[in-house]
Amino acid sequence: MKRRDFLKAAGLTAASLSIQGCDKIFQTATLGSREHILAGFDDRIEKYRKADAALKLLGPDGKLLSPGTPAKIEQTNHKFLFGSNIFRLHQCETPRANAAYEKHFAELLNFATLPFYWARYEPERGKTNDERTREIVRWCKANNVTPKGHPLVWNLADPKWLPENPEKAMEVQLERARRCVQRFKGDIDIWDVVNEATHYDRPHFLEHAPILTEAITRMGVGEYVRRAFKAARQANPNATLIINDYRTDDDYEKKVISQLVDQNGDPLYDVIGIQSHMHVGYWGVEKTWNICEKFAKFGKPLHFSELTILSGNLKEDDDWFSRHTGWLSTEEGEKRQAQQVTELYTLLFSHPAVEAVTVWDFTDYNAWQGAPSGYLRTDMTPKPAYNQLKELIKGKWWTKTKTTLKSNGKASFRGFYGQYKITANLAGRRLTGTFRLDKNIKQPINVRMN
């Protein structure tokens, strides 16, 4: 890192300090410092989120388009998953609010978490909320949004009809996991399989899920998570399976991640999910970066699966299961939230191990714990955080460019990983093609134009 880049990131100038003083500060900056992390944002994004691409444009007849043909390239989706839970879809107070929720979600995000909380999803045995899920899936498909199911296995609450025998109850839960994954195969292929296994015996769980909690105690956490993942994998071998937790300490590594392997020591999971609820305080750059580094060592992608950054006052306690009333978004809080959201998303987008960020919730309306955590207010108007995030996702981190076919029939450009459309004119006829830019795709990319 150059000294001038460091000073810029730190908000300093050579004029504000002696040259010797600037150099001393620069030399003492460590690789994990806030200043060093901030200074590397743009370079890391350029390195890890973009690539040079060569295209071969083929006309309807399969022949290369003529050299000199101009073409317009527009990104249509990100490979990186920018998401939210989608619990309020079509369930706001008014048709106008529903329409605003849909509009703002589709304009900003490409990833949606669908609810599969067992006690509510199947209040009577065999009577499920599958049709509601299909409704959301249809909407996601129509709006180029990737759906994820959450969670398959969790002892949040025992269904009222659950067998009282713990071993039998666990078998029923694992069969339920297989059924969900199999039933929605091809529609939902990303799953939070096990949720919050590190601290499965919290008082809330002992009270509301005594049968399932006892089943985990008898089985042991390691066997519990292994069996759950094997059940999901059996139902859909090609699914992306996530282990999800709110703990970021050694317990997550030792009690869960290190146990979630087969007899050969190979991971049974595909992604490590990291909850990042900040109701009691913003994590900041250094803590977030260090957490990314800590879990990146497992060699698996990271999903920040439940991100909460408030636009109101912070909580004064850690009672995560108590809902607060009158917890309001404020003008000052919205400005702070926008700054923190911009900073944290930029950090996560720049880290090579992170592949998804999901906000919890998208709107303050019926948000978890009643918190002002959304990027939309209760009336579905966007907060500054929404607008600034949109400027990043669909502006600074979005590729729109023009190119011209060269003599070898190829067109070239540099862009963010994701989905694209390309348009060109041939003898007065407008031709359109689509392609995907990814680091694993061989060059050049053949694009059929029609």
DOZA-33585 format. One record per residue: x, z, y of N, C-alpha, C in turn. Coordinates in steps of 0.001 Angstrom, whole numbers, plus 500000, padded with zeros to 6 digits. Layout:
DOZA-33585
XZYXZYXZY...
END
This chain:
DOZA-33585
500838500000498809500000500000500000500876500000501245500555499135502168501329499069503401500937500208504342501900500605505195501653501733506088500480501471507020500359500242507545499265499952508481497901500040507787497854499660506491496600499754505743496213501208505518497225502025505209496970503446505027496419504083506303497058503774507424496626504348508693495214503931509039494883502671508770493535502172509053492513502921508224492809503104506929491881503810506044491708505256506464492785505854506984492737507252507381492178507453508785491895506348509479491374506436510835492425506800511853493699506470511569494809506807512457495414505543513045496152505706514120496902504596514711498304505077515021499224504131515118500596504492515462500655505131516840499724504729517704499723505277519058499293506736519071498505507139518076497994508503518067498996509500517519500035508988516835501083509843516280502425509189516510503478509982516429504789509376516468504989508547515221505862507528515301506150506708514134506638507580512987507476508571513309507979509452512272506851510257511642505925510693512488504793511460511961503913510630511052503671509361511449502878508466510611503539508267509253504859508036509287505575507807508044505523509027507136505612510212507727505572511428506919504230511586506220503138511324506953501807511403506356501668510385505244502132509168505518502041508093504532502795508438503257503982508990503392504812509286502238504243510405501383503467511298501980502934512424501219501571512118500609501013510931500907499720510564500317499910510298498825499148510955497985499244510766496543498286509695496091498466509221494848497609508158494334496156508594494231495904509904494117494532510369494000493953510855495308494635510633496417494143511138497691493025510260498234492224510862499090491119510129499705491631508898500442492725509059501177493237507957501987493696506795501116494373507115500032494861506061499151493697505345498473492705506102498060491538505497497400490804504572498364490575505046499585489877504234500582490650502957500891491947503061501009492756501911501378492735500832500315492446501196499070492478500221497990491152499570497669490084499936498391488748499422498077488723497894497972489059497226499067488890495770499136489786495049498129491017495519497990491924494876497043491417495004495611490900496180495272490393496363493902489142495524493654488263495444494618487066494619494463487462493160494283488403492708495069488873491326494950489473491082493571490161492055493042490837491909491751489892492025490568488979493000490608488175493316489428486776492725489431486286492287490571484895491809490634484772490318490948485895489626491131485846488220491497486812487408490643486607486090490656487509485199489922487464483813490538488549483059490319488569481640490661487879480871489540487094479877489916486354479115488915486532477620489141486598476895488038486609475431488075485354474940487373484634474038488018483378473519487478483495472023487213482895471597486136482740470158485860481252469852485927480859469094486945479450468810487180479052467518486475478095467631485579477614466499484800476215466133485244475972464863485467474654464392485870473677464370484707472435463961484946471427463896483881471857463012482710472742462052482978473209461158481912474418461715481175474865462916481543475996463525480878477344463100481417477357462236482415478620461765482992478983462611484210480300462690484472480769463439485628480235462842486919479842463721487851479430463234489163480643462653489884480393461800490818481447461058491496482307461969492373483623461705492433484506462435493350483987462315494777484151463383495543483682463395496921482259463895497075481548464106495952480179464607496030480185466051496531479459466353497615479394467744498096478424468557497242478709469831497102477844470716496321477735472072497012476590472697496836476327474009497419476197475015496278476957476101496360476984477122495312476387478412495866475415478968495144474743480189495581474632481163494413475067482388494627474908483424493616473441483818493511472971484047492284471574484450492080471451485837491476472550486383490939472521487738490400473954488235490201474097489530490219475381490155489937475524490417488446476756490346487957477043490889486631476973492413486688477555493013487721477489494455487930476031494852488057475671495981487463474280496422487445474026497448488551473253497039489545472810497922490614471362498288490308471101499560489996469784499891489481469134501122490052467948501387489498467170502592489783466244502819488602465775504064488453464622504193487565463448503478488237462545503002487418461433502186487929460105502861487600460120504190487647458971504979487216457732504752488082457905504362489348456742504253490249456169502836490314456669501915489524456141500556489563454646500551489277453856499986490212452394499876490103451710501236490046452428502317490428451827503651490349451988504427491658452074503682492761452078504325494074450635504554494525450453505112495708449117505555496104448185504418496486448722503319497040447876502236497534448429500884497083447593499856497067448095498515496765449214498086497709449109498464498975450141498106499936451467498783499584451393500047499191452609500764498798453199500162497527452349499801496581452836499160495350453561497856495655452988497076496548453585495785496898454942495987497586455028497001498450456297497269499142457358497746498160456965498592497222457899499077496204458463497905495406457591497020494953458040495847494191458973494966495019458574494700496241459349493807497105460765494343497325460848495599497701462158496166498024463020496318496773462421496646495655463181496775494413463780495422494032462944494396494006463400493075493571464431492481494529464331492793495809465266492229496792466651492875496724466740494086496170468003494809496180468644494955494805467847495224493771468380495711492498468205494708491363469040494871490326468958493999489156468962494774487841468664496080487921468752496948486749467690498027486891466943498292485818465836499244485896465817500148484671465656501448484900465552502420483823464090502736483575463640502493482341462251502716481946462119504051481218461001504776481410460870506116480825460430506087479360461139506865478530460772507035477125460778508517476743460428509402477679460392510830477397459331511102476340459761511597475224458945511566474006457589512257474146457564513484474663456312514244474718455258513525475557455684512830476613454740512076477443454502510677476903455530510097476275455407508729475769454488508660474561454480509715473759453644509746472550452918511088472489451924511287473376451240512585473440450471512912472159450025511874471456449424512031470138450209511154469164450391511641467984451237510899467054450669509502466805451502508501467042451094507110466838450432506475468043450090507262469058449478506731470276450528506765471391451103505607471665452254505530472562451914504820473871452878504873474791452762504164476064453422502796476003453404502164474847454071500871474684453542499814475643452254499812475895451700498769476761452193498919478192452317500148478663452899500383479988454337499871480016455086500111478958456460499619478879456484498095478916455602497450478170455558495978478168455225495445479560454368496148480278454026495750481652455274495754482530456084496801482420457301496889483226458306495831482792458424495613481488459349494595480983458982493219481515457699492907481531457256491603482062457654491459483525457474492527484282457851492481485694459365492286485834460123492975485028461587492850485086462025491421484790461448490815483780461801489440483433461475488492484572460341488705485201459919487821486284460795487967487525461496489096487634462283489366488847463781489470488582464218488952487427465658488890487116466290490273487116465566491235486543466015492624486459466225492994484993467354493582484674467665493997483308467087495390483044466272495560481991465688496874481704466547497711480759466464499015480943467118499972480048466124501057479664466140501510478410465279502593477967465973503937478065465223504965478497465798506298478721464765507382478484465063508416477667466091508456476638465413508358475281466174508000474266465613507937472912465513509323472284466559510112472431466633511414471767467035512476472783466175513468472960466445514568473883465471515684473576465927516904473641465060518051473384464506518637474681464002517763475537463411518229476796462135519030476543461282518504475662460022519170475342459556518690473973459077519612473166458520519237471865457149518602472056456903517408471470455525516911471437454631517951470768453406518078471237452518519123470730452227518972469238452305517756468745451971517487467349453187517557466425454352517912466944455588517872466180455552518857465012456042518461463834456109519401462706456921520628463077456528521792462582457207523026462949458535523189462237458715522522461115459976522605460406461043521833461165462132522471461602463136521800462439463747520562461792464079520636460509464682519474459850463713518297459823462453518584459519461443517526459501461229516966460901461224517841461905461035517398463284462165516459463713463397516774463322464521515908463674464393514550462997463972514526461761463781513251461074462716512401461771461653513056462230460594512336462947461146511774464254461989512561464941462569512087466195463491510891465968464302510928464946465206509812464668464432508564464257463357508755463528462522507609463170461858507032464411461486507883465328460923507425466601461945506592467357463204507013467358464257506259468028464406504874467413464418504807466092464516503510465415463340502608465780462163503191465804460961502398466104461021501804467503461402502623468491461459502134469872462466500995470013463652501182469468464687500160469597464274498876468901463688499010467713463265497826466963462099497128467646461131497892468117459926497300468717460249496506469978461222496960470753461533496291472015462822495475471947463279495214470749464484494396470560464292493030471218465268492622472019465158491363472755464568491536474136463818492586474349463261492903475663464044494033476337464321495079475572465159496178476049466314496310475069467492495966475512468660495995474634469751496924475151469406497771476134470308498806476627469554500128476545470202501151475944469514502416475706470403503617476015469847504594476729470413505935476741469949506585475448470838506714474487470422507170473153470215508677473126471250509439473496471138510901473522471392511384474938470554512292475392470650512816476746471040514289476713472066514644477481472426516032477764472608516883476513473461516419475625473732517177474400474713518323474622475487518289475712476501519328475922475885520704476087474707520767476674474079522044477005472629522005476530472482521666475257471151521469474678470343522767474591471030523933474657470360525223474461470140525977475772470003525241476876469641525886478133468286526593477999468035527619478804466772528360478702465531527469478755465559526436479613464399525542479706464109524893478365465148524458477671464949523787476389464496524774475315465034525970475343464610526985474379463129527310474535462669527238475791461257527552476054460333526387475726460711525176476142459813524032476032460055523161474791461192523334474159461486522541472960462128523425471887461455524495471482462072525416470519462347524777469162461493523842468742461668523242467417462867522296467409462912521374468364464023520425468415465345521127468738465300522145469590466515522882469914467064523590468675466188524185467888466616524820466645467164523792465669466583522605465653467066521551464760468503521159465112468802521061466408470164520722466835471124521853466467470687523098466647471523524246466316471916524230464841470954523973463977471231523953462542472124522773462154471904521639462806472632520418462457474020520388463063474163520935464248475408520845464993475375519640465908475952519788467097475889518736468114476529517442467621477674517535466966478363516331466503477513515516465551476946516159464546476109515447463587474836514917464250474304515693465174473100515294465926473305513978466669474375513877467441474592512653468211474977511483467305475740511756466254476117510666465337474896510070464652474020510907464178472836510400463483471920509621464425471814510084465664470976509377466632471523507988466911472817507878467115473411506578467410473369505652466194473536506189465017473444505359463821472028504820463639471036505639463974469642505185463878469375504048464852469852504182466093469645503134467086470399501868466711471617502020466217472420500850465840471787500114464662471228500852463728470553500236462592469373499391463049468666499869464071467482499155464561467847497906465349468991497912466027469434496745466789470956496755466873471624496069465944473091496074465917473742495563467196473027494748467974473605494155469180473251494906470457472564496018470330472174496776471516473384497448472160473273497716473461474270498503474182473793499946474179474573500822473535474152502205473326474991503149474190474296504027474908474917504889475917474753506351475546475813507123475691475725508580475642475658509060477082474717509939477393474441510278478793474458511780478986475116512239480054475167513682480296475418513977481760475022515199482156475262515632483532476570516397483655477158516795482526478425517518482553479576516534482700480529516876483556481721516037483716482985516841483428482806517997482787483949518832482455484431518531481037485302519387480529485865519154479206484828519251478093483726519953478332482694520065477300482144518697476900481979517810477879481454516470477575482431515732476657483713515891476917484716515245476082484777515866474690484887517186474646485154517876473384483912517994472492482777518383473095481585518647472302480831517388471901480948516323472719480102515152472492480911513878472262481646513425473258482304512121473170483278512064472005484103513096471870485083513089470784484431513212469409483203513707469375482478513845468108481692512589467738481509511713468718480646510552468513481457509374467970482044509575466800482863508560466137482492508489464670482823507346464041482546507208462609483682507796461780483614507576460466484612508165459580486011507622459818486106506473460474487407505891460796487909506273462183487110507070462894487486507468464237487090506477465312486324505450464944485882504450465922484629504928466647484537504688467952483374505149468718482068504528468221481028505346468166479693504872467830478913504469469080479481504726470241478819504429471511479495503236472175478779502602473096479312501455473841479652501795475281478952502769475843479082503108477263479007504617477418479756505150478369479657506559478739478820506668480005477722507389479914476838507601481053477197508893481777477285508824483091477650509966483924476547510212484942475845511330484801474866511706485806475609512262487024475091511956488190475768512401489421474724512839490446473988513878490080472988514444490995473691515318492029473481514999493301474198515681494375473246516470495261472267517135494629471303517926495383471949519097496111473057519610495574473686520782496202474972520434496943475318519137496990476510518751497734477042517394497325477508516645498301478069515317498076479407515436497358479596514655496311480840514726495535482063514289496335481902513249497114483024512743497886483899511796497094484856511217497790485703510168497227486629510687496141487346511755496416488357512208495462487730512690494157486696513501494230486052513999493013485486512848492194484793511930492849484188510812492125485250509942491472486309509644492213487384508821491661488038509497490461488282510797490575488924511520489484488040511568488242486738511646488428485818511602487285485871510231486620485903509175487431486034507827486874487314507712486043488409508191486591489687508117485893489670508940484611489034510088484661488989510979483506488288510327482322487162509662482583486390509097481480486766507654481156487470507012482069487950505655481790488975505652480661489619506782480425490661506847479394490118506594477992488798506681477822488212506418476509488098504926476215488363504099477223488379502657477005487007502028476921485992502719477382484625502198477379484103502088478813483163501167479051482574501080480398481883502374480785481818502623482092481117503782482630479871503341483380478770504045483158477552503865483948477289505148484707477202505072486036476715506207486797475195506145486723474662506874485759473311506643485259472207507289486072472533508335486831471523509025487635472206509531488899472200508717489926472877509048491186471871509543492213472139510712492760471261511299493777472074511682495000471775511057496128472384511416497410471244511645498396471129512839498928469952513230499711470008512766501159468803512572501722468674512295503152467968513447503853468071514618503269467508515832503858468447516993503586467947518203503759468769519381503515469127519500502045470290520084501771470723520279500397470050521498499788470031521531498453469497522698497757470418523881497929469832525069497828470619526289497940470884526924496586470411526282495504470595526853494178470737525727493162471025526101491926471229525134490852470087525147489842468903525543490277467748525551489379467212524128489286467737523350488333467458521920488276466041521592487840465310522562487282463990522242486769462866522737487681463195523238488866462159523685489790461880522602490822460606522280490994460215521269491970459966521939493321460506521344494358460356521892495706459309521087496480458584521754497332457606521088498190458099521150499631457672520176500419458068520154501809459539519855502027460145519171501056461567518810501145461641517445501813461929517417503096461723516217503892463022515478504206462885514172504334463958513345504859464002513520506369465206513563506925465368513735508362466185512585508935466098512383510240466862511311510875468362511534510703468802512749510916470220513066510731470624512898509271469744513362508364470042513239506947470103511800506480469272510943507046469277509534506666470565508844507110471071509222508266472346508659508713473474509095507778473450510367507417474468510888506501474363510218505134473141510094504638472939509451503339473468508023503348473191507283504413473651505893504496475168505810504425475844506702505138477311506718505116477840507046503727477238508036503100477707508463501782477393507424500710476227506816500787475865505761499837476822504587499956477102504167501184478033503053501401479402503370500824479889504564501096481206504961500614481255505033499099480261505682498505480312505905497062480097504615496276479173503773496712478963502508496014480203501624496105480850501636497260482064500843497397483144501351496446483279502669496348484241503246495412483919502819493979482666502978493571482291502672492188482412501182491882482058500347492851482183498896492663483646498487492558484525499279493145485949498944493121486663499471491891486037500362491147486719500933489982486495500037488763487554499624488084487410498636487002486601499113485803486475500428485602485746500920484430484246500997484656483804501022485904482380501211486206481660499873486148480515499859485447479743498625485318478302498758485795477871499964486153476488500135486592476350501398487423475427501353488395475054502516489203473537502530489317472926503662488966471465503789489000471072504948489906470297504661490952469838505711491862468633506426491234468512507723491555467452508581490992466875509417492121465821508987492816464880507917492552465004506832493612464206505767493479464246504677494433463482505018495704462437505839495557461615506245496688461445507757496688461207508318497878460925509752497968459565510108497382458697509121497208457353509390496695457452509873495248457040511107495010457081511724493681458486511706493078459489511834493934460863511863493433461105513138492640462106513070491751462429514228490924462728515433491803462091516563491484462203517827492209461610517761493609460946516651493943460395516513495282461447516269496341462640515844495907463774515708496821463714514416497633464264514410498838464387513177499637465600512373499177465504511855497958466645511210497309466551509694497290465410509145497698465205507707497586465881506922498690465918505613498477466362504691499521465163504141500279463957504502499798462708504250500522462064505587500836461402505668501977460664506876502326459368506932501510458596507993501684457340508128500935456352507023501280456463506435502479455574505340502866456156503968502486457245503971501725457907502762501195458652501953502251458892502529503415459754501844504385461214502148504041462108501176504234463514501380503861464219502357504794465050503201504202465941504059504967467202503262505327468007503781506237469277503103506545470145502865505307470094503765504328470890503591503105470501502310502381469201502015502353468739500779501715469306499569502444469176499568503754469619498409504532471128498195504415471896499277504454473342499131504364473773498710502960473076499218501957473399498821500586473051497357500358471975496909500959471599495503500841472640494605501509473189495051502634474239494274503300475472494125502415475710495123501557476825495035500620476480494147499433475400494503498710475061493835497447474707492371497662473932492080498684473481490714498931474177490069500132475209490734500647475964490197501776477445490135501491478126491238501735479581491279501571480010490972500142479234491422499157479579491226497740478770490092497111478393489113497874477506488028497408478152486703497784478197485770496858478903484511497094477937483374497425478159482744498563477482481503498962478554480616499577478738479444499039479812478593499526479494477130499273480329476263499813480202474826499598481519474298499051481432473235498277482631472628497716482425471127497594483466470424497283483408468971497114484143468594495832483538467714495046484170467290493797485472466553494075486497466910493308487800466287493448487887465034492589489026464389492633489204463132491903489117463307490395489416464516489908489301464763488461487903465192488044486974465122488976485582465464488670485278466940488707486220467745489149486027469185489159485755469702490576485022470811490608484810471549491848485346472952491632485883473560492653486459474890492497485977475811493604485937477113493282485585478139494270485999479497493716485936480514494548486175481893494127484923482698494431484466483469493452483231484199493674483138485459492841482096486237493117481826487451492358481253487089490988481553487925490003480998487708488674479475487811488727478819486870488052477369486895488021476777485540487705475501485394488010474754484159487784474751483324489061474776481994488872474836481077490011473915479877489797473547479275490925472956477940490892473781477041491809473852475781491445474613474814492238473736473597492459473748473073493665472931471901494003473821470810494574473459469578494291474181468408494791473205467252494906473534466295495732472692465112495906473354463900495254472568463175494472473046461968493812472069460832494114472529459868494923471700458714495286470353459167495850470397460168496732469180460648497370468364461599496524468833461909495333468110462814494432468807464165494404468054465233494549468618466583494553468742467067493122469967467384492715470226467873491365470578469362491419470120470095490422470367471539490358470877471928488980471829472833488935472338473377487687472591474865487829472739475535486703473020476968486715474217477258485825474906478341486130476033478754485306476307480226485536477140480779484666477533482180484759479037482260484950479455483072485892480873483310486135481236484680485586482175484699484652482600485939484020484074485813483689484748486933483616486183486888483309486458486404481898485450486462481031485654486055479634485262484602479378484770483905480384484347482521480201485540481588480366485658480639479440486757479686479505486534478708480648487647478280481242487601477288482326487961475923481776487465474826482300486433474802483343485031475017482735484092475329483614482711475552483211481936474235483357481374473768482269480550472563482320479150472913482805478688472223483837477363472486484395476540471199484329475463471250483597474568470079483506473587470122484653473562469050485443472710468965486636471490468114486333470323468621486712469075467881486491468203467932487749
END
